[in-house]
């Protein structure tokens, strides 16, 4: 019997291990499991506390569940995360009518403007700085997935309807946007919410939010999505305030030359080019406009397209840098795109295209004298028009028809069609000649800026 027991034990215990070693090993395995569970519990608790703190402070205004004056009502981090903010604001507001566009529309279009708000829909300004057409398309899908849209104003700058690659800005994040509103889509969005809430970057911005609770700086981003220009441009740190309106206007002209010509800098001198070509998809900027048109048609959303009215200085810089043919071609292609759409949908109203980008009494406003603090009536700078101009555009789109008690007819804006596009472009060139004769000093200065930039950067 003793031999049998000895034999049985020897079969169960590895050669060279005593029962004491086996017991120690068992205790060690238990300790390892306990340690692992302890680590997991600590991590889970830390993430929970982190998410709860970020949720309560809400530095990006994602949820607005606990906004309290003197605690977290000042949210300075949102100004660097406007694309993120607007994705969540759409979820909160659930608009039926939106404007898509760049900073020009962000500044100038009031959702509470009488004609727009008078349509009887919840309106939201979904434009943001530097918006590209690919980004506009994905935000359109998001807004419609949140709540079925009834109306869209697509506000384009003249550089949008081109064959440039379809790109997005570095701060664009498709994971915060719905695509179809289905169950899996919403689960994915919930996981994105959790990722942001458990981010230590969000924690840093939460701490900054609490620290900024007493700074008292006026908020320049309104709950309806508009950038409050009167607040934004008159901040103590803003160049508009420190330099004065005229000097700031000149500064933006100089910056615009760089925007238009940077891509032409020889590769050896262009630091951005050394990083290689930007990632893009097969679709162009114009293709994404076509996608927006198709989506709105398929979902029976009323769409109106507007070309924005930058100051004539922007038009002259476009001509001086050699991009005028591309500007005209972009307008032609937009007209052709909408004409094709109209032929495919003969039972529906054609999608209107309004061009406010030409030479008019608005866009040719004279600049104040150098060295003065005089503000312009219609412009903050050569790119951004004021709210009073945005109001005139919205009145043109949604107000009473001209001749029926509406605004008097003027030279600001024209509806482009296949029947008038050639004449409109010819008229614009004629108006351009008139402008150049009226403001020869402005034209000379703009050409000097372009020439100096080309010389400095060895652009032919």
Legacy VTK file of the C-alpha trace (Angstrom):
# vtk DataFile Version 3.0
C-alpha trace
ASCII
DATASET POLYDATA
POINTS 460 float
0.000 0.000 0.000
2.792 2.406 0.927
4.464 1.666 -2.404
1.205 2.368 -4.206
0.762 5.717 -2.457
4.342 6.630 -3.124
3.899 5.684 -6.754
0.685 7.783 -6.993
2.323 10.849 -5.513
5.304 10.487 -7.752
2.970 10.468 -10.735
1.255 13.730 -9.695
4.285 15.707 -8.542
6.867 16.599 -11.195
10.279 15.069 -10.745
12.373 17.152 -8.377
9.404 19.090 -6.835
8.412 18.498 -3.269
4.872 18.974 -1.930
6.062 22.187 -0.305
7.158 23.559 -3.671
3.791 22.649 -5.157
1.949 24.500 -2.368
4.154 27.547 -2.852
3.501 27.483 -6.549
-0.252 27.339 -5.989
-0.079 30.291 -3.594
2.041 32.161 -6.162
-0.551 31.551 -8.889
-3.295 32.818 -6.598
-1.261 35.922 -5.790
-0.633 36.586 -9.479
-4.350 36.354 -10.252
-5.185 38.605 -7.318
-2.571 41.110 -8.459
-3.952 41.056 -12.002
-7.483 41.662 -10.764
-6.217 44.428 -8.511
-4.506 46.128 -11.464
-7.603 45.795 -13.634
-9.799 47.201 -10.873
-7.425 50.124 -10.367
-7.353 50.884 -14.091
-11.140 50.629 -14.357
-11.624 52.901 -11.348
-9.144 55.431 -12.724
-10.864 55.486 -16.107
-14.267 55.822 -14.465
-13.142 58.755 -12.316
-11.409 60.318 -15.334
-14.515 59.951 -17.519
-16.806 61.239 -14.759
-14.638 64.318 -14.162
-14.397 65.094 -17.882
-18.144 64.546 -18.274
-18.982 66.980 -15.479
-16.481 69.671 -16.523
-17.266 69.077 -20.223
-14.430 71.186 -21.711
-15.656 70.776 -25.316
-19.361 71.405 -24.554
-20.173 67.878 -25.684
-23.034 67.240 -23.262
-23.770 70.471 -21.322
-25.213 68.403 -18.477
-23.648 70.386 -15.603
-22.815 73.861 -16.954
-22.522 76.151 -13.933
-21.457 79.827 -13.795
-18.182 80.190 -11.956
-17.315 76.536 -12.527
-17.279 75.447 -16.156
-19.337 77.957 -18.157
-16.104 79.367 -19.653
-14.810 76.740 -22.104
-11.682 78.099 -23.807
-10.800 74.713 -25.310
-13.793 74.766 -27.662
-12.169 77.516 -29.705
-9.506 75.049 -30.824
-11.989 72.205 -31.317
-14.827 73.868 -33.258
-15.292 70.890 -35.593
-15.698 68.633 -32.548
-18.011 71.090 -30.807
-20.309 71.418 -33.810
-20.614 67.654 -34.203
-22.033 67.503 -30.667
-24.052 70.707 -30.959
-25.903 69.153 -33.890
-26.831 66.262 -31.612
-28.147 68.749 -29.044
-29.967 71.181 -31.359
-31.215 68.600 -33.897
-31.600 71.259 -36.599
-33.915 70.997 -39.561
-32.113 73.723 -41.522
-28.351 74.280 -41.677
-25.740 76.294 -43.507
-22.561 74.524 -44.600
-19.532 76.652 -45.403
-16.210 78.142 -44.345
-15.343 80.904 -41.870
-17.080 83.470 -44.084
-20.423 81.788 -43.470
-19.459 81.018 -39.870
-19.160 84.770 -39.250
-21.919 86.243 -41.378
-24.994 83.989 -41.367
-27.364 84.424 -38.424
-29.688 81.479 -37.794
-32.071 83.951 -36.130
-32.133 86.252 -39.171
-35.785 87.082 -39.776
-36.155 85.548 -43.249
-34.248 82.366 -42.441
-35.796 81.825 -39.020
-39.156 82.727 -40.540
-39.129 79.467 -42.450
-40.408 77.831 -39.258
-37.520 75.379 -38.813
-34.822 74.877 -36.186
-31.787 76.494 -37.781
-28.090 76.037 -37.055
-24.904 77.512 -38.493
-22.841 74.405 -39.275
-20.057 76.318 -41.029
-16.540 76.346 -39.590
-13.170 77.865 -40.376
-11.319 76.395 -43.336
-14.117 73.973 -44.192
-13.505 71.856 -47.283
-16.237 70.241 -49.349
-15.380 66.724 -48.179
-15.849 67.851 -44.588
-19.104 69.600 -45.483
-20.403 66.374 -47.009
-19.687 64.298 -43.885
-21.237 66.932 -41.606
-24.307 66.917 -43.855
-24.645 63.140 -43.394
-24.208 63.576 -39.650
-26.836 66.294 -39.333
-29.384 64.323 -41.353
-28.682 61.142 -39.360
-29.311 63.037 -36.115
-32.581 64.544 -37.391
-34.012 64.546 -40.889
-33.072 67.810 -42.585
-35.518 69.894 -44.569
-33.249 72.667 -45.814
-29.534 73.181 -46.556
-27.665 76.312 -47.630
-24.388 75.255 -49.240
-22.171 78.331 -49.022
-19.115 77.964 -51.245
-16.015 80.085 -51.704
-14.668 80.339 -55.243
-11.855 77.854 -54.479
-14.340 75.089 -53.612
-15.724 74.143 -57.069
-12.381 72.926 -58.454
-10.652 69.668 -59.298
-8.338 69.962 -56.300
-8.077 66.700 -54.315
-10.775 65.985 -51.778
-9.028 66.670 -48.477
-9.791 67.219 -44.798
-8.072 69.412 -42.219
-5.912 67.853 -39.471
-8.590 68.466 -36.806
-11.322 66.716 -38.798
-12.425 63.507 -37.036
-14.989 61.353 -38.834
-15.404 59.153 -35.753
-17.464 61.879 -33.996
-19.957 61.930 -36.867
-22.881 59.685 -37.651
-23.108 58.374 -41.192
-26.487 56.627 -41.411
-27.891 56.715 -37.881
-28.201 52.923 -37.658
-27.670 50.881 -34.495
-24.035 50.012 -35.185
-23.383 53.604 -36.215
-24.671 54.832 -32.866
-22.734 52.164 -30.949
-19.571 53.326 -32.711
-20.376 56.923 -31.777
-20.898 55.904 -28.153
-17.454 54.293 -28.104
-16.025 57.515 -29.520
-17.680 59.457 -26.690
-16.046 57.098 -24.215
-12.648 57.453 -25.891
-12.791 61.232 -25.630
-13.987 61.162 -22.020
-11.154 58.848 -20.954
-8.463 60.833 -22.757
-5.764 62.524 -20.684
-5.770 65.283 -23.303
-9.403 65.912 -22.381
-8.364 65.894 -18.708
-5.802 68.629 -19.375
-8.488 70.718 -21.100
-10.901 70.056 -18.208
-8.333 71.418 -15.767
-7.827 74.478 -17.987
-11.611 74.948 -18.076
-11.827 74.999 -14.274
-8.895 77.403 -14.089
-10.576 79.728 -16.597
-13.817 79.934 -14.623
-13.218 83.522 -13.513
-11.651 84.997 -16.651
-14.970 86.550 -17.710
-14.031 86.638 -21.411
-17.151 86.987 -23.575
-18.028 83.885 -25.549
-17.711 84.482 -29.281
-19.252 81.174 -30.316
-23.021 81.370 -30.074
-25.257 78.403 -29.162
-26.746 78.560 -32.674
-23.313 77.942 -34.229
-22.491 81.470 -35.421
-19.139 83.059 -34.649
-20.042 86.375 -33.019
-17.840 88.658 -35.072
-18.453 91.759 -32.975
-17.021 89.889 -29.997
-14.353 87.904 -31.840
-12.727 90.727 -33.794
-12.816 93.162 -30.884
-11.009 90.912 -28.410
-8.025 92.675 -26.855
-5.607 90.111 -28.328
-7.043 90.129 -31.858
-5.015 91.868 -34.577
-8.135 93.670 -35.752
-8.108 95.479 -32.413
-4.359 95.915 -31.949
-3.486 96.903 -35.535
-6.687 98.681 -36.479
-9.189 97.758 -39.218
-7.152 99.010 -42.184
-3.831 97.485 -41.117
-5.621 94.216 -40.364
-7.210 94.263 -43.834
-3.736 94.666 -45.384
-2.389 91.830 -43.220
-5.068 89.443 -44.495
-4.270 90.447 -48.097
-0.670 89.407 -47.492
-1.713 86.122 -45.928
-4.049 85.410 -48.830
-1.182 85.659 -51.310
0.576 82.908 -49.385
-2.541 80.730 -49.400
-2.862 81.103 -53.167
0.816 80.607 -54.065
2.332 78.322 -51.450
1.716 75.220 -53.538
3.774 76.751 -56.376
6.913 77.185 -54.280
9.680 74.979 -55.768
9.763 71.691 -53.915
13.306 72.153 -52.619
12.217 75.340 -50.807
8.779 74.249 -49.692
9.116 72.582 -46.285
5.564 71.269 -46.488
6.310 69.602 -49.823
9.205 67.659 -48.274
6.674 65.705 -46.264
5.237 64.310 -49.473
1.838 64.819 -51.087
-1.184 65.024 -48.750
-3.303 61.936 -48.369
-6.472 62.132 -50.423
-9.153 59.971 -51.948
-10.072 59.619 -55.632
-12.731 62.339 -55.373
-12.125 66.022 -56.002
-13.517 69.047 -54.209
-16.100 69.401 -56.990
-17.002 65.712 -56.654
-17.994 66.294 -53.033
-20.258 69.134 -54.100
-21.863 66.662 -56.483
-22.246 64.192 -53.595
-23.981 66.875 -51.526
-26.370 67.607 -54.401
-27.120 63.903 -54.870
-27.677 63.317 -51.156
-30.079 66.240 -50.879
-32.005 65.059 -53.944
-32.217 61.490 -52.673
-33.458 62.628 -49.264
-35.803 65.343 -50.552
-33.870 68.108 -48.777
-34.278 71.625 -50.138
-30.823 72.795 -51.259
-29.663 76.292 -52.190
-26.079 76.976 -53.278
-24.410 80.336 -52.719
-21.046 81.668 -53.892
-19.805 83.978 -51.143
-18.955 87.677 -51.622
-15.308 88.186 -50.681
-14.041 91.745 -51.137
-12.835 92.719 -54.626
-9.255 92.581 -53.316
-9.631 88.799 -53.189
-10.789 88.756 -56.797
-7.836 90.896 -57.837
-5.414 88.597 -56.012
-6.989 85.648 -57.812
-6.309 87.405 -61.118
-2.785 88.508 -60.149
-1.786 84.962 -59.174
-3.093 83.562 -62.466
-6.106 81.741 -61.046
-8.843 83.714 -62.806
-9.470 81.058 -65.494
-9.948 78.451 -62.748
-12.450 80.722 -60.988
-14.530 81.067 -64.159
-14.264 77.374 -64.952
-15.459 76.500 -61.460
-18.614 78.554 -61.968
-19.225 76.938 -65.356
-18.860 73.462 -63.887
-21.241 74.258 -61.038
-23.845 75.428 -63.542
-23.326 72.283 -65.640
-23.549 70.047 -62.560
-26.902 71.566 -61.569
-28.188 71.497 -65.144
-27.472 67.757 -65.318
-29.209 67.301 -61.978
-32.266 69.202 -63.225
-32.482 66.985 -66.315
-32.378 63.904 -64.095
-35.173 65.266 -61.862
-37.684 66.930 -64.202
-40.448 66.491 -61.619
-38.614 68.623 -59.023
-37.599 72.276 -58.808
-34.080 72.997 -60.105
-31.521 73.628 -57.379
-30.775 77.380 -57.380
-27.204 78.716 -57.569
-26.699 82.343 -56.517
-23.433 84.112 -57.262
-22.627 86.974 -54.870
-18.894 86.816 -55.589
-18.709 89.343 -58.423
-17.999 93.070 -58.435
-20.871 94.949 -56.811
-21.583 97.928 -54.612
-20.914 95.611 -51.652
-17.711 93.907 -52.762
-16.065 97.069 -54.103
-16.368 99.023 -50.859
-13.489 101.501 -50.529
-10.903 100.858 -47.828
-10.448 103.383 -45.004
-7.257 105.502 -45.141
-4.090 103.914 -43.768
-3.392 104.631 -40.128
-7.032 105.243 -39.223
-9.293 103.272 -36.898
-12.314 103.592 -39.185
-14.250 100.365 -39.656
-15.619 99.299 -43.003
-19.372 98.991 -43.406
-19.452 95.564 -45.053
-16.130 93.818 -44.321
-13.887 92.790 -41.453
-11.114 92.000 -43.924
-10.840 91.074 -47.578
-12.155 87.567 -46.919
-14.822 87.962 -44.217
-17.961 89.944 -44.871
-20.095 91.256 -42.053
-23.418 90.107 -40.708
-25.273 92.882 -42.536
-24.082 91.347 -45.825
-25.089 87.879 -44.671
-28.523 89.275 -43.822
-28.888 90.643 -47.354
-27.995 87.246 -48.809
-30.503 85.432 -46.589
-33.156 87.997 -47.490
-32.446 87.340 -51.156
-32.819 83.594 -50.611
-35.855 83.532 -48.319
-37.388 87.006 -48.254
-40.261 88.324 -50.351
-39.523 88.394 -54.085
-38.125 91.593 -55.519
-40.988 93.734 -56.760
-43.415 92.272 -54.220
-42.528 94.442 -51.264
-39.035 93.009 -50.891
-35.656 94.698 -51.063
-35.043 96.881 -54.110
-33.117 95.337 -56.956
-29.383 96.085 -57.005
-26.212 94.614 -58.449
-25.546 92.309 -55.512
-25.963 88.713 -56.539
-27.275 86.923 -59.599
-28.781 83.502 -60.097
-26.566 81.520 -62.460
-28.155 79.355 -65.142
-26.991 77.704 -68.363
-28.697 80.523 -70.225
-26.827 83.396 -68.572
-23.466 82.043 -67.367
-21.499 83.325 -70.380
-23.017 86.793 -70.105
-22.479 86.945 -66.338
-18.800 86.058 -66.710
-18.404 88.670 -69.453
-20.155 91.278 -67.287
-17.850 90.421 -64.383
-14.770 91.037 -66.505
-16.213 94.381 -67.576
-16.965 95.311 -63.958
-13.429 94.292 -63.097
-12.079 96.843 -65.575
-14.263 99.534 -64.006
-12.977 98.646 -60.530
-9.368 98.790 -61.659
-9.861 102.258 -63.107
-11.498 103.444 -59.872
-8.828 102.052 -57.541
-5.482 101.989 -59.413
-3.464 102.377 -56.203
-5.103 99.282 -54.701
-4.358 97.259 -57.829
-0.731 98.394 -57.865
-0.292 97.476 -54.201
-1.808 94.014 -54.682
0.410 93.256 -57.659
3.420 94.398 -55.625
2.528 91.922 -52.852
2.209 89.084 -55.356
5.450 90.039 -57.109
7.376 90.219 -53.835
6.089 86.818 -52.711
7.023 85.221 -56.014
10.491 86.738 -55.934
11.145 85.705 -52.350
10.047 82.124 -53.001
11.470 81.802 -56.542
8.073 81.231 -58.134
7.958 81.697 -61.881
LINES 1 461
460 0 1 2 3 4 5 6 7 8 9 10 11 12 13 14 15 16 17 18 19 20 21 22 23 24 25 26 27 28 29 30 31 32 33 34 35 36 37 38 39 40 41 42 43 44 45 46 47 48 49 50 51 52 53 54 55 56 57 58 59 60 61 62 63 64 65 66 67 68 69 70 71 72 73 74 75 76 77 78 79 80 81 82 83 84 85 86 87 88 89 90 91 92 93 94 95 96 97 98 99 100 101 102 103 104 105 106 107 108 109 110 111 112 113 114 115 116 117 118 119 120 121 122 123 124 125 126 127 128 129 130 131 132 133 134 135 136 137 138 139 140 141 142 143 144 145 146 147 148 149 150 151 152 153 154 155 156 157 158 159 160 161 162 163 164 165 166 167 168 169 170 171 172 173 174 175 176 177 178 179 180 181 182 183 184 185 186 187 188 189 190 191 192 193 194 195 196 197 198 199 200 201 202 203 204 205 206 207 208 209 210 211 212 213 214 215 216 217 218 219 220 221 222 223 224 225 226 227 228 229 230 231 232 233 234 235 236 237 238 239 240 241 242 243 244 245 246 247 248 249 250 251 252 253 254 255 256 257 258 259 260 261 262 263 264 265 266 267 268 269 270 271 272 273 274 275 276 277 278 279 280 281 282 283 284 285 286 287 288 289 290 291 292 293 294 295 296 297 298 299 300 301 302 303 304 305 306 307 308 309 310 311 312 313 314 315 316 317 318 319 320 321 322 323 324 325 326 327 328 329 330 331 332 333 334 335 336 337 338 339 340 341 342 343 344 345 346 347 348 349 350 351 352 353 354 355 356 357 358 359 360 361 362 363 364 365 366 367 368 369 370 371 372 373 374 375 376 377 378 379 380 381 382 383 384 385 386 387 388 389 390 391 392 393 394 395 396 397 398 399 400 401 402 403 404 405 406 407 408 409 410 411 412 413 414 415 416 417 418 419 420 421 422 423 424 425 426 427 428 429 430 431 432 433 434 435 436 437 438 439 440 441 442 443 444 445 446 447 448 449 450 451 452 453 454 455 456 457 458 459
